[in-house]
Amino acid sequence: MPAGDIQSMFSVRQNAWHDPTGRFTRDRYPSSIAEARQWAGHDWEPLEAEPFERLKVEDPATFTYSGQDVVVDLADGRYVFRPISGEKRILRSDTGAHLRTVPSTYELIGNGIMYEVIEAVCDEPNIRFETGGVIDDGRLVWALARLDEPWQAPGDPERNVSLRRVPEPPRRPGLGQDGQHHRADRMPEHLQRGRR
């Protein structure tokens, strides 16, 4: 991930491998989820919008109009904007920028939900957000949290796991508003309950 692809991010105390100059490095942990979201550039939400195709009306007498068409007269002629069935657009709430057109069955998971999932999974008061950021104008976002103490999985009395020593690379909750990088149906069942 070249540093030029990052719109915003933060990393605590140590420069990220893709930020060798440390322009996104902070000297302390964020004091709240709101501050982590702000530092990471996650203080916006993805929104759904109806997609339209633009059709030029060459001959109004022979053009077939639909009941949902929006007719607009522009300097270079008349156009019809027609809803596209089976698709929806994903936009940024802060800028209105178009992120992606996805199938209408795509379930949108917002940036705020990502932090709720981290909070619910850890369910500890001393969670620390290590890094988070935005890539590709908001099409991909990520966050990484750390619980710096031994942790026991609920319902598993035999194992006491230290999150400081994880046998595999830590997984970052990441969201992609590109239709490829997250699936709500893969979330644990207890986190899906509030979403239905």
C-alpha positions in Angstrom: 0.0 0.0 0.0 1.9 3.1 -1.2 1.6 6.1 1.2 0.1 8.1 -1.6 -3.1 6.0 -1.5 -3.8 6.9 2.1 -6.2 9.9 2.6 -6.1 9.8 6.4 -4.9 7.5 9.1 -3.3 7.3 12.5 -0.7 5.0 14.1 0.3 5.2 17.7 4.0 5.7 18.7 5.5 3.8 15.8 5.6 4.7 12.2 3.6 2.4 10.0 5.6 0.5 7.4 3.8 2.4 4.7 4.4 5.8 6.5 8.2 5.8 7.1 8.3 9.6 7.6 5.7 9.4 10.4 3.3 12.0 9.0 0.3 10.0 10.5 2.0 8.9 13.8 0.6 10.1 17.1 2.4 10.2 20.5 -0.7 8.9 22.4 -3.7 6.6 22.1 -7.0 8.2 21.2 -9.0 9.0 24.3 -12.3 7.8 22.9 -14.0 6.0 19.9 -15.0 9.5 18.6 -11.4 10.6 18.7 -10.2 7.4 17.0 -12.8 7.9 14.3 -11.7 11.5 13.8 -8.0 10.7 13.6 -8.6 7.8 11.2 -10.8 9.9 9.0 -13.8 7.7 9.8 -16.1 10.5 10.9 -18.5 10.0 8.0 -20.8 7.2 7.1 -21.5 5.5 3.8 -25.0 6.1 2.4 -27.1 4.4 -0.1 -28.5 6.2 -3.1 -30.5 5.2 -6.2 -28.4 4.8 -9.4 -29.5 6.3 -12.6 -28.5 5.8 -16.2 -28.4 8.8 -18.5 -30.1 8.4 -21.9 -30.0 11.1 -24.5 -33.4 11.7 -26.2 -32.6 11.9 -29.9 -36.2 12.0 -31.1 -38.8 12.8 -28.5 -41.6 11.4 -30.8 -40.1 7.9 -30.8 -38.4 7.8 -27.4 -40.0 5.3 -25.0 -40.4 6.9 -21.6 -40.8 5.0 -18.3 -42.9 6.1 -15.4 -39.8 6.7 -13.2 -37.9 8.7 -15.7 -36.6 12.1 -14.8 -36.5 14.4 -17.8 -33.8 17.1 -17.9 -33.2 19.7 -20.7 -29.5 20.5 -20.9 -27.6 22.8 -23.3 -26.8 19.9 -25.6 -30.2 18.4 -25.6 -32.8 16.5 -23.7 -31.8 13.6 -21.4 -33.7 11.1 -19.4 -32.3 9.8 -16.1 -33.7 6.3 -15.5 -33.3 4.3 -12.3 -31.2 1.2 -12.6 -32.9 -1.8 -11.1 -30.9 -4.3 -9.1 -28.2 -1.9 -8.2 -27.5 0.9 -5.7 -24.9 3.6 -5.2 -22.7 4.0 -2.1 -21.9 7.7 -1.3 -19.9 9.4 1.4 -22.1 11.3 3.9 -19.6 14.2 4.3 -18.8 14.9 0.7 -21.5 13.1 -1.3 -18.7 11.5 -3.4 -19.6 8.3 -5.2 -17.7 5.3 -3.8 -19.1 2.5 -5.8 -22.2 1.0 -7.5 -23.1 -2.4 -6.0 -25.9 -5.0 -6.3 -29.1 -4.0 -4.5 -28.6 -7.0 -2.2 -25.3 -5.7 -0.9 -25.7 -4.9 2.9 -24.0 -1.7 3.9 -22.0 -1.7 7.1 -21.1 1.8 8.3 -17.9 3.1 9.8 -19.7 3.4 13.2 -20.7 -0.2 13.1 -17.0 -1.2 12.6 -16.2 0.5 16.0 -19.3 -1.1 17.6 -18.0 -4.5 16.5 -14.6 -3.9 17.9 -16.1 -2.7 21.2 -18.5 -5.7 21.4 -15.8 -8.2 20.6 -13.4 -6.9 23.1 -16.0 -5.8 25.7 -13.2 -4.4 27.9 -12.8 -0.9 29.3 -9.1 -0.7 28.4 -9.2 -1.2 24.7 -6.7 0.8 22.8 -7.0 1.8 19.1 -3.6 1.3 17.5 -4.3 2.4 14.0 -7.1 3.2 11.5 -7.4 4.9 8.2 -9.0 5.5 4.8 -7.7 4.4 1.5 -9.0 5.0 -2.1 -11.1 8.0 -1.1 -13.2 6.0 1.4 -13.7 2.8 -0.6 -11.6 1.0 2.0 -11.4 1.8 5.7 -9.6 -0.1 8.5 -9.1 -0.1 12.3 -7.0 -2.1 14.6 -7.5 -2.3 18.4 -5.4 -3.8 21.1 -6.3 -5.2 24.5 -3.0 -5.2 26.4 -3.8 -7.9 29.0 -4.6 -11.6 29.1 -8.1 -12.2 27.6 -10.4 -15.2 27.9 -12.9 -16.0 25.2 -16.4 -16.2 26.6 -17.5 -19.8 27.3 -13.9 -21.1 27.1 -12.7 -21.7 30.6 -9.6 -23.7 29.5 -7.8 -20.9 27.5 -6.4 -17.7 28.7 -5.1 -15.8 25.6 -2.7 -12.9 25.7 -3.6 -10.6 22.8 0.0 -9.4 22.9 1.2 -12.7 21.5 -1.1 -13.8 18.8 0.0 -16.9 16.8 -1.2 -15.5 13.5 -1.3 -11.8 12.3 -4.0 -9.8 14.0 -7.1 -9.3 12.0 -8.2 -5.8 11.3 -11.9 -5.1 11.0 -11.9 -3.4 7.7 -14.8 -2.3 5.5 -14.8 -1.9 1.8 -17.6 0.0 0.2 -16.6 -1.6 -3.0 -18.8 -4.7 -2.7 -15.8 -7.0 -2.1 -14.3 -6.6 1.3 -17.0 -7.3 3.9 -20.1 -9.5 4.3 -22.5 -8.9 7.1 -23.6 -12.5 7.0 -20.1 -13.5 8.1 -20.3 -11.5 11.3 -20.8 -13.5 14.5 -24.5 -14.2 15.2 -24.6 -12.1 18.4 -23.4 -9.0 16.4 -25.9 -9.6 13.7 -28.9 -9.6 16.0 -29.2 -5.8 16.2 -28.9 -5.4 12.5 -32.0 -7.3 11.4 
